[in-house]
Amino acid sequence: MKIFNLKRMTHLLMRHTISPAKKSIYLVLFIMQLIFPLHVFSFLPFLYTFVFSYAREYVLKESNGTLHIKVYSFPQYFMFMLFACGALGMILCYISNQRGDGKNFLSRFICLQWPTSMCIMLITGLLFGIIIGIAGAYFSTQLMAIGAEIKTNGGLLRFLLRQINKLNVIHRIAQGLNNLKKATAITNQINNLSHMLYLAVEITTLFSTCYYFLIISTQLSKIAHTKNSSPN
């Protein structure tokens, strides 16, 4: 489909062959991207928060509240930087269009942003998904067995108290402590991964936003400098 093909969309805008009805569709898609987390600005932060919030609830449940996963919230300075990148990017796109014929800036921008945004989100989302998939498979297999032991025994304190009336107390307590130690170590690894991906999401989102506007400004410059440019 041409709505996912940036080169095709640029070519159609150069030839002025996009009908008002189709432009309205692109406008609706643009609004939907802003409402839902389906834009370069919000896609990776939403994906990070969703995945690690689920991981936190899963680990809390499996460990009976013993183990905790950290989910980092994105600070105000990050949102400010994202807003600044967006504002500067829009200015750059506007200037690129004005240096040509200076016509139909908004309609051109809205048509171009969809394939550009989809392409960037597909690449970044795929990389994020691969990392999370591999890490999730690795950590979940280890936590399931250890977490089941901790959950069954109702936490460390109650587990130790229950072993007093059982035979082979030292062995059972040692086994319980060993399981908790392993689970804590794995949880710390997940927390380290969470922090690394949190920083990676910040950097990637800012870079993707800048790259997003750079691509659109380049395409706008091509369209605006087309010799047969006329009102669309």
Backbone torsions as a table, in degrees:
resi	resn	phi	psi	omega
1	MET	NA	142.4	-174.8
2	LYS	-70.5	-19.9	-179.8
3	ILE	-70.3	-13.6	176.1
4	PHE	-105.3	1.6	-176.7
5	ASN	-111.5	106.1	-175.6
6	LEU	-65.0	-43.9	-179.6
7	LYS	-62.5	-40.8	179.2
8	ARG	-65.2	-41.8	179.5
9	MET	-64.0	-42.4	177.7
10	THR	-61.0	-42.8	179.6
11	HIS	-62.6	-42.1	179.7
12	LEU	-65.7	-38.1	178.2
13	LEU	-68.3	-34.4	176.3
14	MET	-64.9	-36.2	-178.0
15	ARG	-89.6	-5.4	178.9
16	HIS	58.7	45.9	-176.7
17	THR	-111.3	14.8	177.2
18	ILE	-95.7	121.1	-176.6
19	SER	-73.9	158.5	176.6
20	PRO	-57.4	-34.4	179.8
21	ALA	-63.4	-42.5	179.3
22	LYS	-68.8	-36.3	176.9
23	LYS	-62.8	-35.5	177.6
24	SER	-64.6	-36.5	177.7
25	ILE	-64.1	-44.2	179.0
26	TYR	-63.9	-34.3	176.8
27	LEU	-65.6	-42.3	177.9
28	VAL	-63.1	-42.6	178.0
29	LEU	-62.3	-39.3	178.9
30	PHE	-63.9	-43.4	178.8
31	ILE	-64.5	-40.8	178.3
32	MET	-62.9	-37.0	177.4
33	GLN	-62.7	-36.6	-179.0
34	LEU	-75.7	-34.8	-179.8
35	ILE	-72.8	-48.1	179.3
36	PHE	-97.7	157.6	-178.1
37	PRO	-74.9	62.4	-177.3
38	LEU	-123.2	34.9	179.6
39	HIS	-128.2	160.6	179.9
40	VAL	-54.7	-35.0	-176.3
41	PHE	-67.4	-34.6	-168.3
42	SER	-119.6	-9.1	-170.6
43	PHE	-65.0	-55.7	-177.1
44	LEU	-67.6	-43.1	175.0
45	PRO	-57.1	-41.4	177.9
46	PHE	-64.5	-43.4	-178.8
47	LEU	-63.0	-43.6	178.1
48	TYR	-60.6	-50.7	-177.7
49	THR	-62.0	-41.2	-179.2
50	PHE	-64.2	-48.2	-176.4
51	VAL	-65.4	-47.4	-175.1
52	PHE	-79.5	-23.0	171.6
53	SER	-67.0	-40.9	176.2
54	TYR	-64.0	-42.6	179.0
55	ALA	-62.4	-39.5	179.4
56	ARG	-63.3	-46.0	179.7
57	GLU	-65.2	-38.3	-179.9
58	TYR	-64.1	-47.1	-178.5
59	VAL	-67.6	-39.6	177.2
60	LEU	-60.6	-41.9	-179.2
61	LYS	-68.0	-46.7	-176.5
62	GLU	-69.9	-26.6	-179.1
63	SER	-101.4	8.8	179.9
64	ASN	57.4	39.6	177.5
65	GLY	80.4	9.1	-177.2
66	THR	-82.1	-38.6	-174.9
67	LEU	-108.8	145.7	-175.2
68	HIS	-132.0	135.2	176.2
69	ILE	-104.5	133.2	179.3
70	LYS	-84.7	130.9	173.6
71	VAL	-118.6	114.4	-175.2
72	TYR	-82.6	136.6	175.4
73	SER	-95.0	146.8	-175.9
74	PHE	-80.2	124.0	-173.3
75	PRO	-73.8	170.8	-178.1
76	GLN	-65.5	-34.7	-178.3
77	TYR	-65.0	-32.8	177.0
78	PHE	-66.2	-43.9	178.5
79	MET	-63.5	-37.6	178.0
80	PHE	-64.5	-44.3	178.7
81	MET	-63.5	-38.5	178.7
82	LEU	-65.5	-42.5	177.8
83	PHE	-64.0	-41.1	179.5
84	ALA	-63.6	-42.4	177.6
85	CYS	-62.0	-41.1	179.3
86	GLY	-65.0	-43.0	-179.5
87	ALA	-65.2	-46.2	179.0
88	LEU	-65.4	-36.6	179.0
89	GLY	-64.5	-41.4	178.4
90	MET	-64.6	-39.7	177.8
91	ILE	-62.6	-43.4	178.7
92	LEU	-61.2	-42.8	179.2
93	CYS	-64.3	-41.5	180.0
94	TYR	-64.0	-43.7	179.1
95	ILE	-62.9	-41.8	179.6
96	SER	-60.5	-39.2	179.6
97	ASN	-72.9	-38.7	-178.4
98	GLN	-68.8	-29.3	179.1
99	ARG	-70.4	-13.7	174.8
100	GLY	-98.4	-121.4	179.9
101	ASP	-84.7	-14.2	176.7
102	GLY	70.0	21.3	-175.0
103	LYS	-110.7	151.5	168.5
104	ASN	53.1	43.3	-177.1
105	PHE	-59.9	-51.5	-175.3
106	LEU	-63.2	-45.7	-178.6
107	SER	-65.4	-38.9	177.3
108	ARG	-65.9	-44.3	-179.0
109	PHE	-62.2	-45.6	-178.1
110	ILE	-64.4	-38.8	178.3
111	CYS	-67.4	-38.4	-176.6
112	LEU	-79.1	-28.7	-172.5
113	GLN	-68.3	-31.4	-177.4
114	TRP	-63.0	-57.1	179.3
115	PRO	-63.4	-33.1	178.6
116	THR	-65.2	-47.7	-179.2
117	SER	-64.0	-42.9	-179.6
118	MET	-62.6	-40.8	-179.2
119	CYS	-63.7	-47.0	-178.7
120	ILE	-66.4	-43.6	-179.4
121	MET	-66.0	-34.6	178.6
122	LEU	-63.6	-45.0	-179.2
123	ILE	-67.2	-51.3	-178.3
124	THR	-67.1	-40.2	179.0
125	GLY	-64.9	-36.9	178.6
126	LEU	-65.8	-44.8	178.6
127	LEU	-63.2	-44.1	178.5
128	PHE	-62.4	-43.1	-179.3
129	GLY	-63.8	-38.7	179.0
130	ILE	-64.4	-45.5	179.9
131	ILE	-62.2	-47.0	-179.1
132	ILE	-66.1	-38.7	179.9
133	GLY	-62.2	-47.5	180.0
134	ILE	-65.6	-47.2	-179.4
135	ALA	-64.5	-41.1	-179.8
136	GLY	-63.3	-42.7	178.7
137	ALA	-64.1	-38.7	-178.4
138	TYR	-68.9	-48.8	-175.4
139	PHE	-74.8	-37.9	-175.2
140	SER	-65.3	-37.7	179.7
141	THR	-64.0	-32.7	179.2
142	GLN	-79.9	-39.1	-177.0
143	LEU	-74.4	-28.3	-176.3
144	MET	-61.2	-47.8	-178.8
145	ALA	-69.8	-46.0	-178.7
146	ILE	-69.3	-41.3	179.8
147	GLY	-64.1	-36.9	177.9
148	ALA	-62.7	-39.1	178.4
149	GLU	-65.0	-44.8	-179.4
150	ILE	-66.5	-43.1	-179.6
151	LYS	-63.4	-41.9	-179.7
152	THR	-61.4	-40.0	-177.1
153	ASN	-86.8	-0.5	172.0
154	GLY	72.4	29.9	179.4
155	GLY	96.2	163.3	-172.5
156	LEU	-64.2	-49.4	-174.5
157	LEU	-62.9	-51.0	179.4
158	ARG	-64.9	-32.5	178.0
159	PHE	-62.9	-45.9	-179.7
160	LEU	-64.3	-40.3	-179.8
161	LEU	-65.7	-36.5	-179.3
162	ARG	-69.4	-24.6	-177.5
163	GLN	-77.5	-15.0	-176.4
164	ILE	-62.0	-36.7	-177.2
165	ASN	-91.7	10.6	-178.9
166	LYS	-111.6	158.6	176.1
167	LEU	-73.7	159.5	177.0
168	ASN	58.3	48.2	-173.2
169	VAL	-60.6	-47.2	-175.7
170	ILE	-60.7	-42.8	-179.4
171	HIS	-64.2	-43.9	-177.6
172	ARG	-67.7	-41.5	178.5
173	ILE	-65.3	-42.1	178.4
174	ALA	-61.4	-40.5	178.9
175	GLN	-64.1	-42.6	179.3
176	GLY	-63.9	-44.0	178.1
177	LEU	-64.6	-37.9	178.6
178	ASN	-64.5	-42.0	177.9
179	ASN	-63.4	-43.4	179.9
180	LEU	-65.6	-38.9	178.8
181	LYS	-62.9	-43.6	178.6
182	LYS	-63.5	-46.1	-178.3
183	ALA	-63.8	-38.9	178.3
184	THR	-64.8	-40.7	178.6
185	ALA	-62.7	-42.8	179.1
186	ILE	-66.0	-40.7	178.3
187	THR	-61.6	-40.1	177.1
188	ASN	-62.8	-37.3	176.9
189	GLN	-64.9	-40.2	178.3
190	ILE	-65.8	-39.7	177.5
191	ASN	-63.5	-38.2	176.0
192	ASN	-64.3	-41.5	177.4
193	LEU	-63.6	-41.8	178.8
194	SER	-59.4	-43.4	-179.6
195	HIS	-67.8	-41.6	179.2
196	MET	-63.3	-45.1	-180.0
197	LEU	-69.6	-33.1	175.9
198	TYR	-59.4	-47.2	177.9
199	LEU	-66.3	-39.7	179.7
200	ALA	-64.4	-38.7	178.4
201	VAL	-64.6	-42.4	177.6
202	GLU	-58.5	-51.9	-177.0
203	ILE	-65.1	-45.5	-178.0
204	THR	-64.9	-39.7	179.7
205	THR	-64.8	-43.4	178.3
206	LEU	-64.5	-44.5	179.2
207	PHE	-64.3	-43.4	-179.7
208	SER	-62.7	-38.0	178.9
209	THR	-64.0	-45.1	177.7
210	CYS	-63.5	-43.7	-179.4
211	TYR	-65.3	-37.6	178.3
212	TYR	-57.9	-49.8	-179.3
213	PHE	-71.4	-31.6	177.9
214	LEU	-64.9	-43.0	178.5
215	ILE	-63.1	-47.4	-178.1
216	ILE	-64.2	-40.8	179.6
217	SER	-63.6	-36.9	177.8
218	THR	-64.3	-44.2	179.9
219	GLN	-68.7	-37.5	177.6
220	LEU	-63.1	-38.6	178.7
221	SER	-63.0	-41.5	178.4
222	LYS	-62.9	-45.3	-177.9
223	ILE	-66.3	-45.0	-176.2
224	ALA	-68.2	-22.5	-179.3
225	HIS	-98.6	7.2	176.8
226	THR	-65.2	134.9	-173.7
227	LYS	-61.9	-37.8	-176.7
228	ASN	-92.8	26.0	-179.2
229	SER	-62.5	133.4	179.0
230	SER	-151.3	166.9	-179.1
231	PRO	-53.8	130.6	-176.7
232	ASN	-88.7	NA	NA
